[in-house]
């Protein structure tokens, strides 16, 4: 388990990263990548959507282009404060402080779920994915963006020491253990590294 796959360390990390996050983020996860992922999610205007690990609201901003019923959840109050400044606490978006592995919502509460740049910090990603399946209505889409596993042995060792990096095979395993059976992956990235991110789209099984 990487050093940042610890919730207290991750919160401390984001306390400081939040001050520069919106300036750094475009070099790793930019608007073009977000737009491509949002097309995969294929939202309807009346969909109720949860953004897990909403952070400063970069993904949230994209979701609002498709539906007005957007909800954001994050464990870092410092990241959330940046999002509050953009959207208000309950104005354009309803925000909740919480844990991806124990979501504070009833079963079948949402039509779709988006999570970008968050899975790499979860100590128990399968638990979080199972929660996603629980709170999204049967047949609804769940989209998760995470860091693709490096091909270089040196970078693999560095990645493993920091946080969760994973490939398609590992993503298939995690989603299958969480109860998903309809899963596809798309690699994304900026021009300097077009496969830096792995985007997984899954459908919640029908009852």
trRosetta pair geometry for C-beta under 8 A, 3 or more apart (Angstrom, degrees):
i j d omega theta_ij theta_ji phi_ij phi_ji
1 5 4.6 -120 -175 78 94 133
1 6 7.6 98 142 -52 122 84
1 123 6.6 18 -146 -136 137 79
2 5 4.8 99 58 -6 77 104
2 120 7.9 -17 51 173 145 86
2 159 7.6 -69 -88 154 137 47
2 160 6.3 -161 -75 165 94 33
2 161 5.8 81 -126 129 82 20
2 162 4.6 -1 -164 95 131 26
2 163 4.0 -130 85 -70 150 24
2 164 6.4 -140 14 -39 122 47
3 6 6.9 -54 172 12 41 114
3 9 6.2 -118 155 152 74 160
3 161 6.5 16 -15 156 99 67
3 162 5.9 -41 35 -133 93 38
3 163 7.4 -66 54 -59 59 67
4 9 5.7 -134 -119 113 47 114
4 10 5.2 92 -174 -86 81 81
4 13 5.9 3 -123 -23 111 162
4 120 7.4 23 98 131 118 92
4 121 5.6 -67 140 -116 97 83
4 162 5.8 8 11 169 110 68
4 163 4.3 -35 66 -75 109 107
5 10 7.7 41 -104 -53 15 119
5 120 7.6 -104 -81 156 89 54
5 121 6.2 -177 -105 -158 51 36
5 122 6.9 -13 -143 81 87 25
5 123 5.1 121 162 -92 90 60
5 163 5.5 141 -47 -135 85 66
5 164 5.9 88 -84 -32 125 92
6 9 4.2 56 78 19 107 113
6 10 6.4 173 78 -16 50 87
6 123 6.7 62 -92 -74 40 114
7 10 5.6 -54 -141 37 30 112
7 11 6.4 33 158 -21 65 103
7 75 6.5 -81 -158 155 103 160
7 99 7.4 -18 -122 -120 144 109
7 121 7.7 96 -100 156 53 101
7 123 6.9 -67 -36 -18 87 115
8 11 5.8 -50 -149 33 31 111
8 12 6.6 30 152 -16 63 105
9 12 5.7 -56 -150 38 34 111
9 13 6.2 40 150 -24 67 106
10 13 5.4 -50 -146 34 32 117
10 14 6.4 22 159 -11 65 107
10 75 7.3 53 102 83 117 130
10 76 7.5 -108 132 -65 86 111
10 121 4.5 91 -120 -162 146 127
11 14 6.1 -61 -147 43 28 103
11 15 6.5 46 149 -37 62 98
11 75 6.2 -91 -84 126 99 103
11 76 5.5 176 -129 -100 67 80
12 15 5.4 -40 -153 14 35 120
12 16 7.5 15 157 -3 60 99
13 16 6.8 -75 -171 41 31 95
13 17 5.9 16 150 -10 72 120
14 17 5.1 -58 -124 50 43 108
14 18 5.5 62 167 -44 73 96
14 21 7.7 21 -148 -71 80 135
14 55 7.7 -127 -147 -125 132 90
14 76 4.0 -50 102 -123 144 156
14 78 5.8 163 126 67 85 115
14 79 5.3 -37 170 -40 127 112
15 18 6.5 -47 -157 12 16 114
15 76 7.2 -145 -60 -155 56 108
15 78 4.7 136 -120 -15 50 160
16 19 6.4 -46 -174 14 43 110
17 20 6.5 -83 -163 54 47 83
17 21 5.3 70 145 -73 84 94
17 24 7.6 -79 -163 41 92 146
18 21 5.3 -24 -127 -13 32 123
18 56 6.7 152 -145 -70 81 108
18 76 6.8 -173 -64 146 126 131
18 78 4.1 -167 9 135 161 103
18 79 4.9 -137 -103 -78 115 57
18 81 7.5 67 168 53 146 98
18 82 5.8 -162 -173 -25 102 130
20 23 5.2 -64 -172 47 73 111
20 24 5.4 63 132 -21 95 111
21 24 6.0 -69 -142 43 28 103
21 25 5.7 39 165 -39 69 110
21 55 6.8 -145 160 176 154 121
21 56 5.3 164 93 -19 132 140
21 79 6.9 33 -4 -117 168 91
21 82 7.1 -169 53 32 124 175
22 25 6.0 -34 -128 19 27 120
22 56 5.6 -117 -62 121 98 159
22 58 7.3 171 -115 -69 79 108
22 82 7.0 -168 -35 179 118 141
23 26 7.7 -59 -176 18 27 102
24 27 6.2 -61 -177 27 52 111
24 28 7.3 15 144 4 79 111
25 28 6.2 -82 -158 48 42 96
25 29 5.6 -48 -178 57 86 91
25 30 7.8 149 132 -83 75 50
25 56 7.9 -139 -30 46 152 128
25 58 6.0 -139 147 -66 158 161
25 117 7.9 -28 -134 -93 107 167
26 29 7.4 -85 -108 73 24 47
26 30 4.7 59 -156 -106 69 87
26 31 7.4 -9 -124 -16 98 80
27 30 7.6 78 -50 -62 10 103
27 190 6.9 -63 -173 -15 41 162
28 190 7.3 -100 -120 -10 15 120
28 196 6.6 -130 -155 134 72 146
28 197 7.9 110 164 -55 79 112
29 33 5.7 -111 -156 79 57 140
29 34 7.0 79 163 -56 87 91
29 58 7.1 104 108 122 114 150
29 116 6.5 140 -165 160 149 121
29 117 5.9 -89 -23 -59 165 124
29 145 7.3 107 -127 135 128 143
29 197 6.7 85 -98 -67 90 148
30 33 5.3 98 55 12 66 101
30 34 7.0 -122 108 -5 35 94
30 190 5.8 81 -1 -84 128 101
31 34 5.4 -53 -145 38 35 115
31 35 6.2 38 155 -23 67 104
31 62 7.8 171 -141 -84 70 113
32 35 5.8 -51 -148 33 30 112
32 36 6.6 31 153 -19 62 104
32 190 8.0 108 57 -106 119 64
33 36 5.7 -54 -151 35 32 112
33 37 6.4 29 153 -16 66 107
33 188 4.7 115 -140 159 102 130
33 189 7.0 41 -95 -84 131 13
33 190 7.3 -67 -40 -60 123 62
33 197 6.6 81 -167 40 140 147
34 37 5.8 -59 -150 39 31 109
34 38 6.2 31 154 -21 66 108
34 58 7.0 -126 -89 150 147 95
34 59 6.7 -159 -134 -108 115 61
34 62 4.7 -141 161 -75 122 155
34 116 7.4 0 -110 -108 85 176
35 38 5.7 -53 -144 35 31 112
35 39 6.6 36 154 -23 62 101
35 62 7.0 -143 -77 -139 52 123
36 39 5.9 -52 -156 28 31 112
36 40 7.1 33 147 -19 61 102
36 186 7.5 -141 144 129 114 143
36 188 6.1 167 83 -115 139 130
36 199 7.9 178 110 8 101 169
37 40 5.6 -52 -159 31 39 115
37 41 6.7 39 147 -22 68 102
37 114 7.9 105 138 -143 117 110
37 116 7.0 93 124 -87 168 129
37 143 6.2 134 178 165 99 140
37 145 6.1 -32 -118 -66 153 128
37 186 7.8 -176 -98 74 69 128
37 188 6.9 -57 -57 -40 97 166
37 199 5.2 -140 -109 -137 103 147
38 41 5.4 -49 -150 30 39 115
38 43 7.3 -47 -171 3 84 111
38 62 5.2 -136 -65 159 139 119
38 63 7.2 -161 -118 -84 115 51
38 65 7.3 34 178 65 161 118
38 66 6.5 -171 -176 -33 117 137
39 42 7.0 30 172 -67 40 67
40 143 6.3 125 100 -113 111 135
40 186 6.6 -145 -83 11 150 146
40 199 6.8 129 38 139 163 131
40 201 5.1 -131 157 -66 119 144
41 66 7.9 162 92 57 118 175
41 112 6.2 96 -177 179 106 141
41 114 6.3 -16 -104 -86 152 104
41 141 5.6 164 -150 109 63 143
41 143 4.9 -78 -87 -19 99 147
41 201 7.1 -154 -84 -118 53 114
42 141 6.9 110 51 -16 90 160
43 47 4.8 -120 -162 37 92 148
43 49 6.5 -28 -121 -65 134 139
43 63 7.3 97 -36 -149 166 75
43 66 4.1 85 74 146 130 139
43 67 5.4 -101 155 -24 133 116
43 111 8.0 102 -140 106 84 118
43 112 5.9 -121 -104 34 91 162
44 47 4.8 119 58 -35 76 101
44 66 8.0 88 69 165 10 100
44 67 7.2 57 93 -81 45 116
44 111 7.5 -73 45 145 102 151
45 66 7.0 -136 -96 166 50 58
45 67 5.6 158 -158 -102 34 72
45 68 7.7 24 -178 2 77 84
46 67 6.9 -154 -41 -133 3 109
46 69 7.0 37 -170 6 42 133
47 66 7.5 -10 46 129 119 106
47 67 4.9 -94 59 -86 82 158
47 69 6.6 -163 98 64 42 113
47 111 4.1 -128 -150 83 84 140
47 112 5.3 13 175 10 135 114
48 67 7.6 -148 -80 153 23 145
48 69 4.5 -66 -104 132 63 129
48 71 7.3 23 179 -4 85 113
48 109 7.4 -99 116 145 133 64
48 110 5.1 -128 108 -134 92 63
48 111 5.1 113 45 4 68 96
48 112 7.8 157 80 30 45 70
49 63 5.5 -151 100 -166 145 131
49 66 7.9 52 -15 85 155 113
49 67 5.8 122 0 65 120 140
49 69 6.6 119 16 97 72 77
49 70 5.4 -19 70 -112 99 67
49 71 7.0 179 92 28 48 75
49 110 6.3 89 -120 -168 23 116
49 111 6.6 -54 -70 63 64 87
49 112 4.8 -20 -109 74 90 93
49 113 6.9 167 -160 -91 69 30
49 114 6.3 26 175 0 115 104
50 71 4.9 -29 -107 76 68 103
50 72 7.6 152 -162 -91 58 25
50 73 6.5 6 -174 1 104 112
50 103 8.0 52 167 -153 160 137
50 105 7.4 -99 -84 -25 152 165
50 109 7.7 54 -42 98 131 107
50 110 4.8 -81 -11 -89 104 162
50 112 7.8 -172 27 96 66 51
50 113 5.0 -14 63 -117 94 82
50 114 7.3 -177 91 33 48 66
50 135 7.0 2 11 119 156 132
50 136 8.0 -126 29 -77 115 90
51 54 4.1 81 112 -92 112 99
51 59 5.3 160 -147 104 125 115
51 60 5.0 -125 22 -81 171 79
51 63 6.0 -134 -64 -10 119 154
51 70 6.5 23 -15 -175 112 99
51 71 6.9 -178 21 89 74 47
51 72 4.5 -19 66 -108 109 75
51 73 7.0 170 85 24 58 66
51 113 8.0 167 -83 -162 26 59
51 114 5.1 -20 -108 75 69 101
51 115 7.1 144 -167 -87 49 51
52 73 5.4 -14 -117 64 59 107
52 100 5.2 91 178 -112 123 101
52 103 7.5 -62 -107 -98 122 119
52 113 6.4 18 -9 -175 112 107
52 114 7.3 176 21 87 72 46
52 115 4.1 -25 66 -94 97 110
52 118 6.0 -150 120 81 80 164
52 128 7.6 149 157 -177 151 115
52 132 7.2 -94 -10 -91 156 103
53 73 7.4 -1 -26 90 32 73
53 74 5.9 81 -137 -108 28 81
53 100 6.5 -3 -46 -67 94 129
53 115 5.3 75 31 -154 110 89
53 116 7.1 -153 90 60 113 40
53 117 6.3 -164 135 85 128 67
53 118 2.4 -118 -65 -87 172 142
53 119 7.6 -107 -16 -33 159 49
53 121 7.7 143 -119 43 130 119
54 57 6.1 21 161 -90 97 51
54 59 6.4 -123 -134 62 62 106
54 60 5.1 47 -158 -49 111 117
54 72 3.2 20 -54 -161 172 110
54 73 6.2 116 -6 45 108 33
54 74 5.0 -105 46 -44 76 108
54 79 7.8 154 91 132 64 116
54 80 7.5 65 81 -102 103 77
54 83 6.2 50 127 -96 110 162
54 93 8.0 163 -169 162 156 147
54 95 7.1 -128 68 -124 150 94
55 58 6.6 -12 82 15 120 92
55 59 7.5 89 39 16 104 100
55 74 5.8 150 -57 -108 33 145
55 76 7.2 20 -116 56 60 122
55 79 4.4 -78 -150 180 56 133
55 80 7.9 -127 -165 -66 17 50
55 82 7.6 -19 153 67 67 121
55 83 6.9 134 110 -50 40 120
55 117 6.8 -13 -26 91 146 123
55 118 7.7 -148 -38 -75 103 99
56 79 5.4 -101 -54 -165 65 79
56 82 3.9 -32 -128 102 93 131
56 83 5.4 -179 -164 -57 31 78
56 86 7.5 87 166 -6 75 136
57 60 4.1 -61 -152 49 71 125
57 61 5.6 84 145 -35 88 91
57 72 6.9 -43 -102 -103 76 165
57 82 6.9 -148 7 111 102 86
57 83 3.7 137 -44 -119 110 92
57 86 5.1 -154 70 60 160 144
57 87 6.1 177 -130 -11 150 123
57 93 7.5 177 -126 27 114 163
58 61 6.0 -48 -155 24 27 113
58 62 7.3 22 148 -11 57 103
58 116 7.6 -93 89 86 103 128
59 62 5.7 -57 -159 36 40 111
59 63 6.4 40 148 -22 71 105
59 114 5.8 -175 167 132 128 126
59 115 7.9 71 149 -135 174 17
59 116 4.6 157 -79 34 136 121
59 117 7.7 -165 -36 25 124 105
60 63 5.6 -54 -149 34 33 113
60 64 6.5 37 153 -24 65 104
60 70 6.0 127 -154 153 82 138
60 72 5.1 -22 -90 -78 131 130
60 83 6.6 68 32 -142 155 121
60 87 6.8 -74 132 -37 137 156
60 93 5.7 7 -171 -102 130 160
61 64 5.9 -53 -155 28 30 114
61 65 7.7 39 146 -27 57 95
61 86 7.3 -59 -76 154 108 145
62 65 5.8 -45 -168 14 42 115
62 66 7.8 18 147 -4 64 104
63 66 6.1 -71 -167 41 44 103
63 67 6.6 -40 165 48 81 90
63 70 4.8 125 114 -114 124 132
63 114 6.0 -154 -79 23 125 155
64 67 7.3 -91 -124 70 31 49
64 68 7.0 50 -146 -108 74 43
64 70 5.6 -79 -75 -5 75 152
64 92 6.5 11 -119 165 141 120
64 93 7.3 -83 -74 -66 118 105
67 70 6.3 136 92 -54 92 86
68 92 7.8 -105 -157 -161 76 72
70 92 7.5 1 56 142 111 80
70 93 5.0 -45 95 -115 98 94
70 94 7.8 171 98 28 50 70
71 93 6.7 152 -108 -172 27 80
71 94 4.7 -23 -116 70 85 95
71 95 7.5 168 -166 -86 61 29
71 96 6.9 18 175 -1 104 107
71 110 7.5 -119 40 -98 125 122
72 80 7.8 160 118 -122 119 90
72 83 6.4 -120 107 168 162 158
72 93 5.4 29 -3 161 109 131
72 94 7.4 170 26 86 67 46
72 95 4.8 -20 70 -110 97 77
72 96 7.2 176 92 27 49 67
73 95 7.3 157 -83 -162 38 59
73 96 4.7 -19 -103 71 86 96
73 97 7.4 143 -154 -117 68 11
73 98 4.9 -40 -162 52 115 104
73 100 7.4 141 111 -81 121 66
73 103 7.1 44 156 -131 176 90
74 79 5.4 -104 154 87 153 122
74 80 5.2 -176 66 -66 123 98
74 83 7.6 137 9 5 143 147
74 95 7.6 -28 20 -163 94 103
74 97 6.7 -41 76 -121 60 59
74 98 7.8 89 53 45 18 58
75 97 6.7 88 -125 -171 33 77
75 98 6.8 -78 -83 92 70 22
75 99 5.9 52 -86 -91 117 59
75 100 7.7 -79 -33 -14 112 80
76 79 4.0 63 93 12 117 108
76 80 6.4 169 95 -13 62 86
77 80 5.3 -56 -143 41 36 115
77 81 6.3 47 155 -31 67 99
77 97 6.3 1 -82 -113 81 136
78 81 5.9 -43 -150 23 29 113
78 82 7.5 31 150 -16 55 98
79 82 5.9 -55 -166 29 39 111
79 83 6.9 32 143 -13 69 105
80 83 5.3 -55 -153 39 42 112
80 84 6.2 50 148 -27 72 99
80 95 6.0 131 -155 174 111 142
80 97 6.4 -65 -44 -87 166 92
81 84 5.4 -42 -145 29 36 117
81 85 6.8 42 153 -23 61 99
82 85 5.9 -51 -158 28 33 114
82 86 7.1 24 148 -13 62 106
83 86 5.7 -61 -155 38 39 108
83 87 6.0 -21 168 27 76 110
83 93 7.4 -66 164 75 113 142
83 95 6.4 137 107 -96 128 143
84 87 6.9 -85 -130 59 22 72
84 88 6.4 9 -163 -157 63 14
84 89 5.3 6 -127 -70 104 70
84 95 6.9 -90 -78 19 81 160
87 91 6.1 -173 158 65 63 98
87 92 4.3 -102 -158 56 94 112
87 93 4.5 14 150 21 147 108
87 95 7.7 127 87 -42 121 115
88 91 3.0 52 65 8 147 119
88 92 6.2 119 39 13 101 77
88 93 7.5 151 68 43 72 71
89 95 5.7 -97 -157 39 59 112
90 93 7.8 -103 -125 92 26 41
90 94 5.3 28 -127 -110 74 70
90 95 7.2 -115 -70 22 59 75
96 104 6.3 -144 173 54 144 123
98 102 7.2 -125 179 87 99 76
98 103 6.5 85 136 -130 138 48
98 104 5.2 -126 -114 -2 150 110
99 102 4.7 28 80 43 115 88
99 103 7.5 -128 83 -69 60 43
100 103 6.8 3 -152 -67 32 90
100 115 7.3 77 -126 -129 132 145
100 118 6.5 140 -62 147 150 126
100 122 5.7 -74 74 -98 132 123
100 128 4.1 17 135 -131 103 123
100 131 6.8 160 163 66 57 142
101 122 6.4 142 -53 -154 104 109
101 123 7.6 -33 -47 55 152 85
101 124 5.5 69 -116 69 138 105
101 127 4.5 33 -145 111 99 119
101 128 4.8 -67 -83 -71 62 79
101 131 6.4 165 -154 -16 27 143
102 131 7.0 -136 -89 -100 17 148
103 131 4.6 138 2 170 111 126
103 132 7.8 112 -26 -71 150 46
103 134 7.6 169 51 73 123 114
103 135 5.6 -69 101 -36 147 148
105 109 4.2 -103 167 24 117 163
105 110 7.3 18 153 -23 157 101
105 135 4.7 62 91 -133 120 131
106 109 5.1 122 64 -66 72 109
106 135 7.3 116 86 -124 34 83
107 134 5.5 -84 -114 173 78 81
107 135 6.5 -124 -129 -100 31 44
108 135 7.0 -135 -26 -166 14 32
108 136 7.2 -4 -119 124 43 16
108 137 4.6 65 -150 -95 86 67
108 138 7.3 -24 -107 -11 110 72
109 135 4.9 -30 33 -168 101 89
109 136 7.9 -52 54 -79 63 32
110 113 5.9 91 103 -65 143 84
110 135 5.7 38 18 138 102 93
110 136 5.2 -46 78 -104 92 65
110 137 7.0 -142 86 -10 40 83
110 140 7.0 150 110 160 73 163
111 136 7.2 20 145 -152 9 82
111 137 5.9 -14 -111 23 47 121
111 140 5.3 -170 179 -121 43 127
112 136 6.6 47 -116 -137 18 119
112 140 5.3 -147 -81 -177 53 105
112 141 5.0 7 -130 62 100 84
112 142 7.4 -176 -163 -78 60 41
112 143 7.7 14 177 3 102 97
113 132 5.2 -159 88 -152 163 100
113 135 7.2 90 -70 86 134 103
113 136 5.1 -98 -15 -71 113 126
113 140 7.4 82 -2 132 82 118
113 141 7.5 -154 39 106 62 57
113 142 4.7 1 62 -120 106 77
113 143 7.1 -178 95 30 61 62
114 143 5.3 -6 -116 65 65 103
115 118 5.0 -84 -179 45 100 126
115 119 6.4 97 127 -45 123 91
115 132 7.5 -91 -12 -95 134 135
115 142 7.9 1 11 -176 103 85
115 143 7.2 174 31 94 62 58
115 144 4.9 -5 69 -114 102 74
115 145 7.1 -165 102 28 56 69
116 143 8.0 -5 -61 121 86 97
116 144 7.6 172 -80 -160 46 38
116 145 3.9 15 -123 47 79 123
117 120 7.4 -41 -164 19 43 112
117 145 6.4 -6 -30 94 57 104
117 146 7.7 153 -89 -107 25 45
118 121 6.2 -69 -171 35 49 105
118 122 7.1 53 142 -37 77 102
118 146 8.0 -81 57 -92 48 84
119 122 5.6 -48 -155 12 46 118
119 125 5.5 53 -165 -126 94 120
119 128 7.2 -172 -118 85 78 146
119 144 5.6 62 -44 -177 138 119
119 145 7.8 177 10 81 115 36
119 146 4.3 -59 63 -85 123 123
119 164 6.5 -87 131 85 79 132
120 146 5.5 147 -50 -152 87 97
120 147 5.4 40 -81 12 138 108
120 163 4.3 62 161 138 98 125
120 164 4.6 -160 -140 60 55 82
120 165 6.9 23 -123 -69 111 51
121 163 6.0 -35 -82 -145 53 130
121 164 7.5 -122 -31 21 19 102
122 125 4.6 114 89 -82 125 67
122 127 7.8 -159 169 59 122 92
122 128 5.0 -63 -148 -15 157 145
122 164 7.1 -32 52 9 71 146
124 127 4.0 28 124 13 115 121
124 128 6.8 141 97 -16 71 85
125 128 5.5 -55 -151 37 41 111
125 129 6.2 39 154 -19 72 105
125 164 6.5 137 -43 -164 135 174
125 174 5.5 -19 109 -151 116 137
126 129 5.6 -53 -145 39 34 111
126 130 6.3 38 153 -21 65 104
126 174 5.3 -137 -83 -153 80 77
126 177 4.7 -34 -139 100 131 123
126 178 5.2 -159 -160 -64 69 91
127 130 5.7 -54 -150 35 30 112
127 131 6.6 33 149 -20 62 103
128 131 5.5 -52 -153 33 35 114
128 132 6.6 42 147 -24 65 99
129 132 5.3 -44 -151 28 39 117
129 133 6.7 40 149 -18 64 100
129 142 7.7 114 -149 143 77 152
129 144 7.5 -48 -101 -46 98 156
129 174 6.0 124 -5 151 158 95
129 175 6.0 -126 -177 -107 150 54
129 177 7.8 86 75 79 131 82
129 178 3.5 -74 108 -94 109 167
129 180 7.2 -79 165 -11 117 120
130 133 5.6 -49 -152 34 36 113
130 134 6.5 41 148 -24 64 104
130 177 8.0 -67 -59 120 106 74
130 178 4.3 -140 -63 -147 67 84
130 179 6.1 87 -118 7 79 113
131 134 5.4 -52 -149 32 35 116
131 135 6.4 13 162 -7 69 109
132 135 6.6 -69 -145 42 26 95
132 136 6.1 8 166 -6 66 117
132 142 4.9 90 154 -134 128 142
132 144 7.8 -77 -79 -60 171 116
132 178 7.3 26 48 165 99 142
132 204 8.0 -144 130 -82 79 106
133 136 6.5 -66 -135 43 23 99
133 142 7.1 -64 -74 -34 59 155
133 178 5.8 161 -14 150 131 98
133 179 5.0 129 163 74 174 119
133 180 6.4 -144 -86 -60 123 84
133 204 5.3 149 -142 -123 68 95
133 205 7.6 19 -155 18 116 84
136 140 4.2 -137 168 83 104 130
136 141 7.7 -110 -178 68 147 26
136 142 5.8 -152 2 -67 165 99
136 204 4.8 -173 97 -43 107 145
137 140 4.6 95 62 -26 75 126
137 204 6.8 151 93 69 33 147
138 204 5.5 -127 -123 114 34 107
138 205 6.6 -42 -140 103 89 43
138 206 4.7 88 169 -126 118 43
138 207 4.9 -88 -76 -22 160 81
139 203 6.3 -18 -153 -177 34 108
139 204 6.3 -36 19 70 20 87
139 206 5.4 39 -59 -83 89 85
140 203 7.1 157 80 -153 26 66
140 204 5.0 15 53 21 75 120
141 201 6.2 -22 -160 -165 110 94
141 202 7.2 139 -155 78 59 41
141 203 5.9 -41 -96 -99 58 65
141 204 7.8 -126 -67 -4 13 82
142 180 7.4 -109 50 -94 130 139
142 201 7.4 152 80 -155 50 46
142 202 4.9 -20 62 66 99 92
142 203 7.5 170 17 -95 80 16
142 204 6.5 92 -21 -50 110 85
143 199 6.7 -2 -171 -175 97 94
143 200 7.1 166 -151 86 50 51
143 201 5.1 -12 -102 -102 84 74
143 202 7.8 174 -80 24 39 64
144 199 7.4 168 87 -152 43 50
144 200 5.0 -9 60 58 91 100
144 202 7.8 5 8 9 102 106
145 188 7.5 -40 -136 47 114 131
145 197 5.5 3 -172 180 99 124
145 198 7.4 162 -151 83 52 44
145 199 4.9 -15 -101 -103 82 79
145 200 7.8 -179 -79 21 36 67
146 164 7.0 -39 -171 108 134 102
146 165 7.7 170 147 -129 103 42
146 166 6.4 19 109 40 137 101
146 171 7.8 175 47 -95 127 112
146 197 7.0 152 81 -156 26 76
146 198 5.7 -21 68 62 78 91
146 200 7.6 -1 17 4 100 107
147 159 7.3 -159 122 -147 133 120
147 163 7.6 87 31 92 138 108
147 164 7.6 145 49 102 102 60
147 165 4.8 -63 102 -114 107 82
147 166 7.7 102 79 23 65 62
147 196 7.0 -45 -141 163 73 71
147 197 6.4 -61 -107 -110 39 59
147 198 7.3 28 119 16 14 89
148 165 6.9 14 110 -168 21 95
148 166 7.7 -78 -134 74 33 44
148 167 6.8 56 -162 -103 73 58
148 187 6.3 38 -82 -130 150 97
148 189 7.9 -68 15 -59 132 121
148 195 5.5 -80 77 152 168 80
148 196 6.0 176 31 167 109 19
148 197 5.9 159 -18 -152 97 4
148 198 4.3 121 -83 -36 83 95
149 156 6.7 34 179 -116 92 91
149 159 6.8 155 -140 111 61 160
149 165 4.6 124 -100 137 60 100
149 166 5.6 -20 -48 -168 105 7
149 167 4.3 -59 25 -50 125 85
149 170 7.3 93 -36 19 135 136
150 155 3.6 -88 136 109 166 119
150 156 5.2 -142 70 -65 99 62
150 158 7.9 20 21 57 153 96
150 159 5.5 172 5 -26 112 141
150 165 6.7 1 -7 156 76 157
151 155 7.7 33 54 60 43 123
151 156 7.9 -80 123 -53 6 105
152 155 4.2 71 73 17 106 105
152 156 6.5 -163 92 -15 52 83
153 156 5.4 -51 -146 30 31 118
153 157 6.7 32 157 -19 63 100
154 157 6.1 -56 -159 31 30 108
154 158 6.7 24 148 -13 64 108
155 158 5.4 -52 -145 40 40 113
155 159 5.9 44 154 -24 70 105
156 159 5.7 -53 -144 36 29 112
156 160 6.3 29 157 -20 64 107
156 165 7.7 -139 -133 80 59 137
157 160 5.9 -54 -146 35 28 111
157 161 6.6 27 155 -20 61 108
158 161 5.9 -62 -155 34 30 111
158 162 6.6 17 155 -16 65 112
159 162 6.1 -69 -152 36 31 105
159 163 7.5 -66 -175 58 65 60
159 165 4.0 -21 168 3 131 145
160 165 7.1 -87 -67 35 53 104
166 170 3.9 -119 -164 90 107 134
166 171 5.7 132 125 -53 121 76
166 174 7.4 11 179 -14 166 136
166 198 6.9 -99 85 47 77 150
167 170 5.4 94 51 15 63 100
167 171 7.0 -117 108 -5 33 94
167 198 7.2 165 -139 -75 31 156
168 171 5.5 -55 -145 38 32 113
168 172 6.3 38 155 -23 66 102
168 185 4.9 -147 -117 37 100 166
168 198 6.8 -158 -72 -147 64 135
169 172 5.7 -50 -151 31 30 113
169 173 6.7 31 150 -19 62 103
170 173 5.5 -50 -150 33 36 114
170 174 6.4 34 154 -18 67 104
171 174 5.8 -55 -146 37 32 109
171 175 6.2 23 161 -11 67 110
171 183 7.3 -178 133 166 98 136
171 185 6.1 107 84 -87 152 129
171 198 6.3 -140 -52 139 147 138
171 200 5.1 -164 -177 -79 135 143
172 175 6.2 -62 -143 42 25 104
172 176 6.0 25 159 -20 64 112
172 183 6.2 159 -115 92 67 145
173 176 5.9 -61 -146 38 25 110
173 177 6.3 23 158 -17 64 109
174 177 6.0 -59 -149 37 27 109
174 178 6.4 20 154 -14 63 111
175 178 5.6 -60 -147 41 33 110
175 180 4.2 -51 170 58 94 126
175 183 4.8 113 107 -95 155 148
175 200 6.6 -150 -57 164 140 143
175 202 5.4 -167 -155 -82 135 151
176 179 7.9 98 180 -30 29 10
176 180 6.5 -88 -82 67 33 71
176 181 7.0 67 -119 -94 74 59
176 183 7.6 -92 -56 -4 73 146
179 205 6.7 -103 153 8 91 122
180 183 5.5 88 128 -61 121 108
180 202 4.2 -9 -161 -174 149 138
180 203 7.2 134 -150 61 99 45
180 204 7.3 -72 -105 -104 87 39
180 205 7.0 -174 -125 -33 43 91
181 205 6.0 49 24 -80 103 114
182 202 6.3 129 84 -157 65 64
182 203 4.3 -12 78 39 126 106
182 205 7.4 142 5 -84 102 69
183 200 6.2 -10 -166 -170 99 104
183 201 7.3 158 -152 84 50 47
183 202 4.6 -12 -101 -98 79 94
184 200 7.3 162 83 -151 39 58
184 201 5.3 -12 61 60 89 94
184 202 7.8 171 21 -77 58 52
185 198 5.8 -20 -161 -171 114 96
185 199 6.8 141 -158 76 58 50
185 200 5.2 -24 -99 -98 77 73
185 201 7.8 -179 -83 20 31 70
186 198 7.8 146 74 -160 39 50
186 199 4.7 -24 65 66 88 106
186 201 7.5 28 1 -5 105 106
187 194 7.0 75 129 134 104 75
187 195 4.2 -11 176 -128 132 82
187 197 7.1 143 -161 80 53 54
187 198 6.1 -30 -102 -103 66 62
187 199 7.5 176 -91 19 15 82
188 194 7.3 -81 -173 -177 27 61
188 195 7.6 97 47 -118 17 34
188 196 7.4 -56 99 56 57 72
188 197 4.6 -28 69 70 89 107
188 198 7.8 165 24 -90 78 16
188 199 5.5 39 -2 -15 121 119
189 192 7.8 -102 149 69 108 57
189 193 4.7 -89 168 107 142 68
189 194 4.3 165 65 -151 104 18
189 195 5.4 -58 -4 5 137 15
189 196 3.7 116 -115 17 120 89
189 197 5.7 163 -73 14 75 81
190 193 6.3 40 60 47 77 70
190 194 7.3 -116 79 -85 26 51
190 196 7.0 3 23 14 75 138
191 194 6.8 5 -129 -65 27 90
193 196 4.2 74 115 -55 115 107
195 198 8.0 27 -177 -71 75 72
